[in-house]
C-alpha cells in the first residue's frame, strides 16, 4: 500500500502542474514564510501534558479530554474539509482505526470548522472516529499552532471557491498547522509532528510503530 507521504507528494506535484504559476507562487511563498518564521517552535511539544479541552463533536455534544480513558490517544489537527490534503490524511487515519483499537488507542481529529461542516467532512470521508470543532481556533491557539492566511493567499483560495469564513463562521482567516500528537495514558505528549507545510502529514505507519514501542 502506498504511504500517505507518497500520496501527498503526488497530489502536490499534480497541483503544481495544474495550478496557474502566479497562484502556485503565492501558495509556495506563504508556506515558505511560515517555515522561515519557525512557527512550530512556539507549539507545545513532547514531554508536556496536553492541556484539557472541551470541544463540540459533529452532533454538538461537548467532549472533554478528561473523558477519554484509552491507554493512548492520537490528536490530529486539520485545516478543514475544504483542504484535499486534510481529506487524504483523514482517510489514511481511518484505515488504521482497527489497529488503533487493538492497542486501546483513541483517535480524535480537531479543526476550526463548525460542527455542521465537521459533520459533512466526517460523512464525506466515512470516518469512524471522533471529530471535534475548535471554534475560533481557541484551543489550537493555546497550543501555539495557529497562523493567519495572508491577503494574497486568501484571494487565491477565493479563486478556487474555497470559503474559509463560511466553514469556520468567522472572518479571521486563521488556521492551525496540521499537527499530530501521540499521548500516553497520563496524557503526556510522547511524540509530536508539527509541520509548517500543510502538504506534510505524519504517516499512519509511523503512528503505529510509535505506539508499538510505547507498549513494550
ROSE-4610 file (N, C-alpha, C; in Angstrom, 1 decimal, always signed):
// ROSE-4610
residu = [X/X/X/X/X/X/X/X/X/X/X/X/X/X/X/X/X/X/X/X/X/X/X/X/X/X/X/X/X/X/X/X/X/X/X/X/X/X/X/X/X/X/X/X/X/X/X/X/X/X/X/X/X/X/X/X/X/X/X/X/X/X/X/X/X/X/X/X/X/X/X/X/X/X/X/X/X/X/X/X/X/X/X/X/X/X/X/X/X/X/X/X/X/X/X/X/X/X/X/X/X/X/X/X/X/X/X/X/X/X/X/X/X/X/X/X/X/X/X/X/X/X/X/X/X/X/X/X/X/X/X/X/X/X/X/X/X/X/X/X/X/X/X/X/X/X/X/X/X/X/X/X/X/X/X/X/X/X/X/X/X/X/X/X/X/X/X/X/X/X/X/X/X/X/X/X/X/X/X/X/X/X/X/X/X/X/X/X/X/X/X/X/X/X/X/X/X/X/X/X/X/X/X/X/X/X/X/X/X/X/X/X/X/X/X/X/X/X/X/X/X/X/X/X/X/X/X/X/X/X/X/X/X/X/X/X/X/X/X/X/X/X/X/X/X/X/X/X/X/X/X/X/X/X/X/X/X/X/X/X/X/X/X/X/X/X/X/X/X/X/X/X/X/X/X/X/X/X/X/X/X/X/X/X/X/X/X/X/X/X/X/X/X/X/X/X/X/X/X/X/X/X/X/X/X/X/X/X/X/X/X/X/X/X/X/X/X/X/X/X/X/X/X/X/X/X/X/X/X/X/X/X/X/X/X/X/X/X/X/X/X/X/X/X/X/X/X/X/X/X/X/X/X/X/X/X/X/X/X/X/X/X/X/X/X/X/X/X/X/X/X/X/X/X/X/X/X/X/X/X/X/X/X/X/X/X/X/X/X/X/X/X/X/X/X/X/X/X/X/X/X/X/X/X/X/X/X/X/X/X/X/X/X/X/X/X/X/X/X/X/X/X/X/X/X/X/X/X/X/X/X/X/X/X/X/X/X/X/X/X/X/X/X/X/X/X/X/X/X/X/X/X/X/X/X/X/X/X/X/X/X/X/X/X/X/X/X/X/X/X/X/X/X/X/X/X/X/X/X/X/X/X/X/X/X/X/X/X/X/X/X/X/X/X/X/X/X/X/X/X/X/X/X/X/X/X/X/X/X/X/X/X/X/X/X/X/X/X/X/X/X/X/X/X/X/X/X/X/X/X/X/X/X/X/X/X/X/X/X/X/X/X/X/X/X/X/X/X/X/X/X/X/X/X/X/X/X/X/X/X/X/X/X/X/X/X/X/X/X/X/X/X/X/X/X/X/X/X/X/X/X/X/X/X/X/X/X/X/X/X/X/X/X/X/X/X/X/X/X/X/X/X/X/X/X/X/X/X/X/X/X/X/X/X/X/X/X/X/X/X/X/X/X/X/X/X/X/X/X/X/X/X/X/X/X/X/X/X/X/X/X/X/X/X/X/X/X/X]
num = [1/1/1/2/2/2/3/3/3/4/4/4/5/5/5/6/6/6/7/7/7/8/8/8/9/9/9/10/10/10/11/11/11/12/12/12/13/13/13/14/14/14/15/15/15/16/16/16/17/17/17/18/18/18/19/19/19/20/20/20/21/21/21/22/22/22/23/23/23/24/24/24/25/25/25/26/26/26/27/27/27/28/28/28/29/29/29/30/30/30/31/31/31/32/32/32/33/33/33/34/34/34/35/35/35/36/36/36/37/37/37/38/38/38/39/39/39/40/40/40/41/41/41/42/42/42/43/43/43/44/44/44/45/45/45/46/46/46/47/47/47/48/48/48/49/49/49/50/50/50/51/51/51/52/52/52/53/53/53/54/54/54/55/55/55/56/56/56/57/57/57/58/58/58/59/59/59/60/60/60/61/61/61/62/62/62/63/63/63/64/64/64/65/65/65/66/66/66/67/67/67/68/68/68/69/69/69/70/70/70/71/71/71/72/72/72/73/73/73/74/74/74/75/75/75/76/76/76/77/77/77/78/78/78/79/79/79/80/80/80/81/81/81/82/82/82/83/83/83/84/84/84/85/85/85/86/86/86/87/87/87/88/88/88/89/89/89/90/90/90/91/91/91/92/92/92/93/93/93/94/94/94/95/95/95/96/96/96/97/97/97/98/98/98/99/99/99/100/100/100/101/101/101/102/102/102/103/103/103/104/104/104/105/105/105/106/106/106/107/107/107/108/108/108/109/109/109/110/110/110/111/111/111/112/112/112/113/113/113/114/114/114/115/115/115/116/116/116/117/117/117/118/118/118/119/119/119/120/120/120/121/121/121/122/122/122/123/123/123/124/124/124/125/125/125/126/126/126/127/127/127/128/128/128/129/129/129/130/130/130/131/131/131/132/132/132/133/133/133/134/134/134/135/135/135/136/136/136/137/137/137/138/138/138/139/139/139/140/140/140/141/141/141/142/142/142/143/143/143/144/144/144/145/145/145/146/146/146/147/147/147/148/148/148/149/149/149/150/150/150/151/151/151/152/152/152/153/153/153/154/154/154/155/155/155/156/156/156/157/157/157/158/158/158/159/159/159/160/160/160/161/161/161/162/162/162/163/163/163/164/164/164/165/165/165/166/166/166/167/167/167/168/168/168/169/169/169/170/170/170/171/171/171/172/172/172/173/173/173/174/174/174/175/175/175/176/176/176/177/177/177/178/178/178/179/179/179/180/180/180/181/181/181/182/182/182/183/183/183/184/184/184/185/185/185/186/186/186/187/187/187/188/188/188/189/189/189/190/190/190/191/191/191/192/192/192/193/193/193/194/194/194/195/195/195/196/196/196/197/197/197/198/198/198/199/199/199/200/200/200/201/201/201/202/202/202/203/203/203/204/204/204/205/205/205/206/206/206/207/207/207/208/208/208/209/209/209/210/210/210/211/211/211/212/212/212/213/213/213/214/214/214/215/215/215/216/216/216]
x = [+0.8/+0.0/+0.9/+0.5/+1.3/+1.2/+2.3/+2.3/+1.6/+1.1/+0.5/+1.4/+2.7/+3.6/+3.7/+3.7/+3.8/+2.6/+1.4/+0.2/+0.1/+0.5/+0.5/+1.5/+2.7/+3.7/+3.2/+2.5/+1.9/+0.8/+0.0/-1.0/-0.4/+0.7/+1.3/+1.9/+2.6/+3.1/+2.1/+0.9/-0.2/-0.7/-0.8/-1.3/-0.3/+1.0/+1.9/+1.8/+1.5/+1.4/+0.1/-1.0/-2.3/-2.7/-2.1/-2.5/-1.6/-2.3/-1.5/-0.3/+0.8/+2.1/+2.0/+1.3/+1.2/+0.5/-0.5/-1.2/-0.3/+0.3/+1.2/+2.3/+2.8/+3.9/+3.5/+2.2/+1.7/+1.5/+1.1/+0.9/+2.2/+3.2/+4.5/+5.2/+5.0/+5.6/+5.0/+3.7/+3.1/+3.6/+3.8/+4.3/+5.8/+6.6/+8.0/+8.1/+7.2/+7.2/+7.0/+6.1/+5.8/+7.1/+7.7/+9.0/+10.1/+10.2/+11.2/+10.9/+9.6/+9.2/+9.4/+9.7/+9.8/+8.6/+7.5/+6.2/+6.1/+6.5/+6.4/+7.2/+8.2/+9.0/+8.1/+7.0/+6.2/+5.1/+5.0/+4.0/+4.4/+3.4/+3.6/+4.2/+5.2/+6.0/+6.0/+6.7/+6.8/+7.4/+6.9/+7.3/+6.4/+5.5/+4.4/+3.1/+2.3/+1.0/+0.1/-0.8/-1.7/-2.7/-3.0/-4.0/-5.4/-6.2/-7.6/-8.3/-9.2/-10.1/-11.5/-12.5/-13.9/-14.4/-14.6/-15.0/-16.2/-17.1/-18.2/-17.9/-18.5/-18.4/-19.3/-19.4/-20.3/-21.8/-22.1/-23.5/-23.7/-22.7/-22.8/-22.7/-22.3/-22.1/-20.7/-20.5/-19.2/-18.4/-17.2/-16.3/-15.1/-14.7/-13.5/-12.4/-11.2/-10.0/-10.1/-10.5/-10.6/-11.5/-12.5/-13.5/-12.8/-11.8/-11.2/-10.2/-10.5/-9.8/-8.9/-8.7/-7.9/-6.4/-5.7/-4.3/-3.4/-3.8/-3.1/-4.1/-3.7/-4.6/-3.8/-4.4/-3.9/-4.7/-4.1/-4.8/-4.3/-5.2/-4.7/-5.5/-4.7/-5.3/-5.3/-6.5/-6.5/-7.2/-7.0/-7.4/-8.9/-9.5/-10.9/-11.2/-12.5/-12.9/-12.7/-12.4/-12.2/-10.8/-9.9/-8.5/-8.3/-7.9/-7.7/-6.6/-5.6/-4.5/-5.1/-6.0/-6.6/-7.4/-8.2/-9.1/-8.3/-7.2/-6.3/-5.8/-5.4/-4.9/-6.0/-7.2/-8.3/-8.6/-8.6/-8.9/-7.8/-6.6/-5.5/-5.5/-6.0/-6.1/-7.3/-8.3/-9.5/-9.0/-8.1/-7.6/-6.9/-6.3/-5.6/-6.4/-7.7/-8.5/-8.6/-8.8/-8.8/-7.6/-6.4/-5.1/-5.1/-5.6/-5.5/-6.4/-7.6/-8.5/-7.9/-7.1/-6.4/-5.4/-4.9/-3.9/-4.6/-5.9/-6.7/-6.3/-6.3/-5.9/-7.1/-7.3/-8.4/-7.8/-8.6/-8.2/-9.2/-8.7/-9.5/-9.0/-9.8/-9.4/-10.0/-9.3/-9.8/-9.6/-10.6/-10.4/-11.3/-11.0/-11.8/-13.2/-13.5/-14.8/-16.0/-17.1/-18.3/-18.7/-19.5/-19.9/-20.7/-21.5/-22.2/-21.2/-20.2/-19.2/-18.3/-18.1/-17.3/-18.1/-19.4/-20.2/-20.1/-20.2/-20.0/-18.7/-17.6/-16.3/-16.2/-16.8/-16.8/-17.6/-18.8/-19.6/-18.9/-18.4/-17.7/-16.6/-15.8/-14.7/-15.0/-16.3/-16.7/-15.9/-15.7/-14.9/-15.6/-14.8/-15.4/-14.8/-14.1/-13.5/-14.1/-13.8/-14.3/-13.7/-14.6/-14.2/-14.7/-13.9/-14.3/-14.1/-14.9/-14.8/-14.1/-13.1/-12.3/-12.7/-13.8/-14.3/-13.4/-13.1/-12.2/-10.7/-10.5/-9.1/-8.7/-9.6/-9.3/-8.3/-8.6/-7.8/-6.4/-6.4/-5.2/-4.3/-4.9/-4.1/-3.4/-4.0/-3.4/-2.2/-2.2/-1.1/+0.0/-0.2/+0.8/+0.8/-0.4/-0.5/-1.0/-1.5/-2.4/-1.6/-1.9/-1.4/-2.5/-2.3/-3.3/-2.9/-3.9/-3.6/-3.4/-2.3/-2.0/-3.1/-3.2/-4.2/-4.1/-2.9/-2.8/-3.2/-3.0/-3.4/-4.9/-5.5/-7.0/-7.6/-7.0/-7.5/-7.4/-6.3/-6.1/-7.1/-7.4/-8.4/-9.8/-10.1/-11.4/-11.5/-10.4/-10.5/-10.7/-10.4/-10.7/-12.1/-12.8/-14.1/-14.0/-12.8/-12.6/-13.0/-14.1/-14.6/-14.3/-13.1/-12.7/-13.7/-14.1/-15.0/-16.3/-16.8/-18.1/-17.9/-16.8/-16.5/-16.3/-15.7/-15.3/-16.3/-17.2/-18.2/-17.5/-16.4/-15.8/-15.0/-14.4/-13.7/-12.2/-11.7/-10.3/-9.2/-9.7/-8.8/-7.6/-7.9/-6.8/-7.0/-5.9/-5.9/-4.8/-5.0/-3.9/-3.0/-1.7/-0.8/-1.3/-1.1/-1.6/-0.8/-0.9/-0.1/-0.7/+0.1/-0.3/+0.4/-0.3/+0.3/-0.1/+0.8/+0.6/+0.7/-0.3/-0.3/-0.4/+0.3/+0.1/-1.1/-1.3/-2.5/-2.5/-1.3/-1.3/-1.6/-1.8/-2.0/-0.7/+0.4/+1.7/+2.0/+2.5/+2.8/+4.1/+4.0/+5.2/+5.8/+5.0/+5.5/+4.8/+5.5/+4.8/+5.3/+4.4/+4.7/+4.0/+4.8/+4.2/+4.8/+4.3/+4.9/+4.2/+5.1/+4.5/+3.9/+4.4/+3.9/+2.7/+1.6/+0.3/+0.2/+1.2/+1.2/+1.9/+2.4/+3.1/+2.3/+2.2/+1.4/+2.2/+1.9/+2.5/+2.0/+2.9/+2.4/+1.8/+0.6/-0.1/+0.8/+1.7/+2.6/+3.5/+4.0/+4.8/+4.1/+2.8/+2.0/+1.9/+1.7/+1.6/+2.9/+4.0/+5.3/+5.6/+5.3/+5.5/+4.7/+3.4/+2.6/+3.1/+3.6/+4.1/+5.3/+6.2/+7.3/+6.9/+5.9/+5.4/+4.8/+4.3/+3.6/+4.6/+5.8/+6.8/+7.3]
y = [-1.2/+0.0/+1.3/+2.2/+3.5/+4.3/+4.8/+5.6/+6.9/+7.4/+8.7/+9.8/+9.8/+10.8/+10.7/+9.5/+9.4/+9.9/+9.6/+10.1/+11.6/+12.2/+13.7/+14.3/+13.7/+14.2/+14.2/+13.1/+13.1/+14.1/+14.3/+15.3/+16.7/+17.0/+18.3/+18.5/+17.5/+17.6/+17.8/+17.2/+17.3/+18.8/+19.3/+20.7/+21.7/+21.4/+22.3/+22.4/+21.2/+21.1/+21.8/+21.8/+22.2/+23.6/+24.1/+25.4/+26.5/+27.6/+28.6/+29.1/+29.4/+29.7/+30.8/+31.9/+33.0/+32.6/+31.8/+31.3/+30.4/+29.5/+28.5/+29.2/+30.3/+31.0/+31.7/+32.2/+32.7/+31.7/+30.5/+29.4/+28.9/+28.8/+28.4/+29.4/+30.7/+31.8/+31.8/+31.6/+31.5/+30.4/+29.2/+28.1/+28.3/+28.8/+29.1/+30.2/+31.1/+32.2/+31.6/+30.7/+30.0/+29.3/+28.6/+27.9/+28.8/+30.0/+31.0/+31.5/+31.6/+32.1/+31.0/+29.8/+28.6/+28.6/+28.7/+28.8/+27.6/+26.4/+25.2/+25.3/+26.1/+26.3/+26.8/+27.5/+28.0/+27.1/+25.9/+25.0/+24.1/+23.5/+22.6/+21.3/+20.8/+19.6/+18.4/+17.4/+16.2/+16.4/+15.7/+15.8/+16.7/+17.4/+18.2/+17.4/+17.8/+17.3/+18.1/+17.4/+18.2/+18.8/+20.2/+20.8/+20.3/+20.4/+19.9/+20.7/+20.0/+20.7/+20.2/+21.1/+20.8/+21.4/+20.5/+20.9/+20.1/+20.7/+20.0/+19.1/+17.9/+17.0/+17.3/+16.4/+16.7/+16.8/+16.3/+16.3/+17.4/+18.3/+19.4/+18.9/+17.7/+17.2/+17.6/+18.2/+18.6/+17.4/+17.2/+16.1/+16.8/+16.2/+16.7/+15.7/+16.2/+15.3/+14.3/+14.8/+14.0/+12.8/+12.9/+11.8/+10.6/+10.9/+9.8/+9.0/+7.7/+6.9/+5.8/+5.9/+4.9/+5.0/+3.9/+3.8/+4.9/+5.1/+6.1/+6.9/+8.1/+9.0/+9.7/+9.7/+10.4/+11.7/+12.8/+14.1/+14.6/+14.7/+15.2/+16.5/+17.6/+18.9/+19.0/+19.4/+19.6/+20.9/+21.4/+22.8/+22.8/+21.8/+21.8/+20.8/+20.5/+19.6/+20.1/+21.4/+22.0/+21.8/+21.2/+21.0/+19.6/+19.4/+18.0/+17.2/+17.9/+17.2/+16.7/+17.5/+17.1/+15.8/+15.8/+14.7/+13.4/+13.5/+12.4/+11.8/+12.8/+12.3/+11.7/+12.2/+11.7/+10.3/+10.1/+8.7/+7.7/+8.2/+7.3/+6.9/+7.9/+7.6/+6.6/+6.8/+5.9/+4.4/+4.3/+2.9/+2.2/+2.9/+2.3/+2.2/+2.6/+2.6/+1.2/+0.1/-1.2/-1.5/-1.2/-1.4/-0.6/+0.7/+1.5/+0.9/+0.4/-0.2/-1.4/-2.1/-3.3/-2.9/-1.7/-1.1/-0.2/-0.3/+0.6/+2.1/+2.5/+3.9/+4.6/+5.8/+6.6/+7.6/+7.9/+8.9/+10.0/+11.3/+12.5/+13.4/+13.9/+15.0/+16.3/+17.4/+18.7/+19.7/+20.5/+21.6/+22.8/+24.0/+25.1/+25.2/+24.2/+24.2/+24.1/+24.6/+24.4/+23.0/+22.6/+21.2/+20.7/+21.5/+21.2/+20.8/+21.7/+21.4/+20.2/+20.0/+18.9/+17.6/+17.7/+16.5/+16.2/+17.2/+17.0/+16.3/+16.8/+16.2/+14.8/+14.5/+13.2/+12.2/+12.6/+11.8/+11.5/+12.6/+12.5/+11.5/+11.5/+10.6/+9.3/+9.1/+7.9/+7.6/+8.6/+8.5/+7.8/+6.9/+6.2/+6.7/+7.8/+8.3/+9.7/+10.2/+11.5/+12.7/+13.6/+14.8/+16.0/+16.9/+18.0/+19.3/+20.3/+21.7/+22.6/+23.2/+24.2/+25.6/+26.0/+27.3/+28.5/+29.3/+30.4/+29.9/+28.6/+28.1/+28.3/+28.5/+28.8/+27.8/+26.6/+25.5/+25.5/+25.4/+25.4/+26.6/+27.7/+28.9/+28.7/+28.0/+27.8/+26.8/+26.1/+25.1/+25.7/+26.9/+27.6/+27.1/+26.7/+26.1/+27.0/+28.2/+29.0/+30.0/+30.2/+31.3/+31.9/+33.1/+33.8/+33.7/+33.4/+33.4/+34.8/+35.0/+36.4/+36.7/+38.0/+38.6/+37.9/+37.8/+37.3/+35.8/+35.1/+33.7/+33.6/+34.5/+34.5/+34.6/+35.5/+35.8/+34.5/+33.8/+32.6/+31.6/+31.4/+30.5/+30.9/+32.1/+32.6/+32.2/+32.3/+31.9/+30.4/+29.6/+28.2/+27.9/+28.9/+28.8/+28.1/+28.4/+27.9/+29.1/+28.9/+29.9/+29.6/+30.0/+29.6/+30.3/+31.6/+32.2/+31.4/+30.9/+30.1/+28.8/+28.2/+26.9/+27.1/+28.2/+28.5/+29.5/+30.0/+31.0/+32.2/+32.7/+33.9/+34.4/+35.6/+36.2/+36.5/+35.7/+35.9/+35.2/+34.3/+33.6/+32.9/+32.4/+31.7/+30.2/+29.5/+28.1/+27.5/+26.2/+25.5/+24.8/+24.7/+23.8/+22.4/+21.5/+20.2/+19.3/+19.6/+18.9/+17.6/+16.6/+15.3/+15.1/+14.8/+14.5/+13.0/+12.3/+11.0/+11.1/+10.7/+10.9/+9.5/+9.4/+8.2/+8.3/+7.4/+7.4/+8.6/+9.1/+10.3/+11.6/+11.4/+12.5/+13.4/+12.7/+13.3/+13.1/+14.1/+14.0/+13.2/+12.0/+11.2/+11.3/+12.0/+12.2/+13.4/+14.3/+15.4/+15.5/+15.9/+16.2/+17.5/+18.5/+19.9/+20.6/+20.2/+20.8/+22.2/+23.1/+24.4/+24.2/+23.2/+22.9/+22.0/+22.6/+21.9/+20.6/+20.4/+19.2/+18.1/+18.3/+17.2/+16.8/+15.4/+14.8/+13.6/+13.3/+12.1/+10.8/+9.9/+8.7/+7.8/+7.2/+6.3/+5.2/+4.7/+3.6/+4.0/+5.3/+5.8/+5.9/+6.3/+6.3/+4.9/+3.9/+2.5/+2.0/+2.4/+2.0/+2.6/+3.9/+4.6/+4.0/+3.6/+3.0/+1.6/+0.9/-0.5/-0.4/+0.6/+0.8/+1.3/+2.1/+2.7/+1.6/+0.5/-0.6/-1.6/-1.5/-2.5/-2.3]
z = [+0.0/+0.0/+0.0/-0.8/-0.9/+0.4/+0.8/+2.1/+1.9/+3.0/+2.9/+2.4/+2.8/+2.3/+0.8/+0.2/-1.2/-1.9/-1.3/-1.9/-1.9/-0.8/-0.6/-1.6/-1.8/-2.7/-4.1/-4.5/-5.8/-6.0/-5.0/-5.0/-5.2/-4.5/-4.6/-6.0/-6.5/-7.8/-8.9/-8.7/-9.6/-9.5/-8.3/-8.1/-8.8/-8.6/-9.2/-10.7/-11.3/-12.8/-13.3/-12.4/-12.9/-12.4/-11.4/-10.9/-11.6/-12.0/-12.7/-11.9/-12.6/-12.0/-10.9/-11.3/-10.4/-9.1/-9.2/-7.9/-7.1/-7.8/-7.2/-6.4/-7.0/-6.4/-5.1/-5.1/-3.8/-2.7/-3.1/-2.2/-1.6/-2.5/-2.0/-1.1/-1.5/-0.7/+0.7/+0.8/+2.1/+3.0/+2.4/+3.2/+3.6/+2.7/+3.0/+4.0/+4.0/+5.0/+6.5/+6.6/+7.9/+8.3/+7.4/+7.7/+8.2/+7.5/+7.9/+9.3/+9.7/+11.0/+12.0/+11.6/+12.5/+13.5/+12.9/+13.7/+14.6/+14.2/+15.0/+16.3/+16.4/+17.6/+18.8/+18.5/+19.5/+20.0/+19.4/+19.7/+20.9/+21.6/+22.7/+22.1/+22.8/+22.3/+23.3/+22.8/+23.6/+25.0/+26.0/+27.3/+28.2/+27.5/+28.2/+28.3/+29.3/+29.3/+28.4/+27.6/+26.8/+27.6/+27.5/+28.3/+28.0/+29.0/+28.9/+27.8/+27.1/+26.1/+26.4/+26.0/+26.0/+24.7/+23.7/+22.4/+21.9/+21.0/+20.5/+19.4/+19.4/+18.2/+17.1/+16.1/+15.0/+15.3/+16.5/+16.9/+18.0/+18.2/+19.1/+20.6/+20.8/+22.2/+22.6/+23.7/+24.2/+24.7/+24.2/+24.6/+25.3/+26.4/+27.1/+27.1/+27.2/+27.2/+28.4/+29.5/+30.7/+30.6/+29.7/+29.5/+28.7/+28.0/+27.2/+28.0/+28.2/+29.1/+28.5/+27.2/+26.5/+26.9/+26.7/+27.1/+26.3/+25.0/+24.2/+23.5/+23.0/+22.3/+21.2/+20.0/+18.9/+18.7/+18.6/+18.3/+17.0/+16.0/+14.7/+14.4/+14.2/+13.8/+12.3/+11.8/+10.3/+10.0/+8.8/+8.4/+8.1/+7.5/+7.2/+6.1/+5.9/+4.9/+3.4/+3.3/+2.0/+1.5/+2.4/+2.1/+1.7/+0.4/-0.1/+0.6/+1.1/+1.8/+3.2/+3.8/+5.1/+4.8/+3.8/+3.5/+3.2/+2.5/+2.3/+3.6/+4.5/+5.8/+6.6/+6.7/+7.5/+7.0/+5.7/+5.1/+5.5/+5.5/+5.9/+7.4/+8.2/+9.6/+9.8/+9.1/+9.2/+8.9/+8.0/+7.6/+8.7/+9.6/+10.7/+12.0/+11.9/+13.1/+13.7/+13.0/+13.6/+14.4/+13.9/+14.6/+15.8/+15.8/+17.0/+18.1/+17.7/+18.7/+19.4/+18.6/+19.2/+20.3/+20.1/+21.1/+22.1/+22.2/+23.1/+23.0/+21.7/+21.4/+20.7/+21.3/+20.7/+19.7/+18.7/+17.7/+17.6/+17.7/+17.7/+16.7/+15.8/+14.8/+15.2/+15.1/+15.5/+14.4/+14.1/+13.1/+13.6/+12.9/+13.3/+12.6/+11.9/+11.2/+12.3/+11.9/+12.7/+12.8/+13.8/+13.9/+12.7/+12.1/+10.8/+9.7/+9.5/+8.5/+8.8/+10.1/+10.5/+10.3/+10.4/+10.1/+8.7/+7.8/+6.4/+6.0/+6.7/+6.5/+6.9/+8.1/+8.7/+7.8/+7.3/+6.4/+5.1/+4.5/+3.2/+3.2/+4.3/+4.4/+5.1/+5.5/+6.2/+7.4/+8.3/+9.5/+10.6/+11.3/+12.4/+13.7/+13.7/+14.9/+15.2/+16.4/+16.9/+16.1/+15.7/+15.0/+15.8/+16.3/+17.1/+16.4/+16.9/+16.3/+17.4/+17.0/+17.8/+17.3/+17.7/+17.1/+17.4/+16.4/+16.5/+16.9/+16.7/+17.0/+18.4/+19.3/+20.7/+21.3/+21.1/+21.7/+21.0/+19.7/+18.9/+19.2/+19.5/+19.8/+21.2/+22.1/+23.4/+23.3/+22.2/+21.9/+21.0/+20.5/+19.7/+18.2/+17.7/+16.4/+15.3/+15.7/+14.8/+14.0/+12.8/+11.9/+11.1/+10.5/+9.7/+8.3/+7.4/+6.0/+5.5/+4.7/+4.2/+3.1/+2.9/+1.9/+0.6/+0.0/-1.4/-1.5/-0.4/-0.4/-0.2/+0.5/+0.6/-0.8/-1.6/-2.9/-3.8/-3.6/-4.4/-4.0/-2.7/-2.2/-2.7/-2.7/-3.3/-4.7/-5.5/-6.9/-7.1/-6.1/-6.1/-5.5/-5.1/-4.4/-3.1/-2.4/-1.0/-0.1/+0.7/+1.5/+3.0/+3.4/+4.8/+5.8/+5.7/+6.6/+6.8/+5.7/+5.7/+6.5/+6.3/+7.0/+8.5/+8.9/+10.3/+11.0/+10.2/+10.7/+11.5/+10.9/+11.3/+10.2/+10.3/+9.2/+9.6/+10.5/+10.9/+10.0/+9.2/+8.3/+9.0/+10.2/+11.0/+10.8/+10.8/+10.6/+11.5/+11.9/+12.6/+11.7/+12.1/+11.4/+11.6/+10.6/+10.7/+11.6/+12.9/+13.9/+14.3/+14.6/+15.2/+16.5/+17.6/+18.9/+19.3/+19.8/+20.4/+21.9/+22.7/+24.1/+24.8/+26.0/+26.8/+27.7/+28.6/+29.5/+30.4/+30.8/+31.6/+30.8/+29.5/+28.5/+28.4/+28.6/+28.3/+26.8/+26.1/+24.7/+24.6/+23.9/+23.7/+22.3/+21.4/+20.1/+19.5/+18.8/+18.1/+16.7/+15.8/+14.4/+14.1/+13.8/+13.7/+12.4/+11.2/+10.0/+9.7/+9.3/+8.8/+7.4/+6.7/+5.4/+5.4/+4.9/+5.0/+4.2/+3.3/+2.4/+3.1/+4.3/+5.0/+6.2/+6.3/+7.4/+8.0/+9.2/+9.8/+9.2/+8.8/+8.2/+9.2/+8.9/+9.9/+10.3/+9.4/+9.8/+10.9/+10.9/+11.9/+13.2/+13.2/+14.4/+15.0/+14.2/+14.7/+15.3/+14.7/+15.2/+16.5/+16.7/+17.9/+19.0/+18.7/+19.7/+20.2/+19.2/+19.5/+20.4/+20.2/+21.0/+22.4/+22.5/+23.8/+24.6/+24.0/+24.7/+25.3/+24.8/+25.3/+26.7]
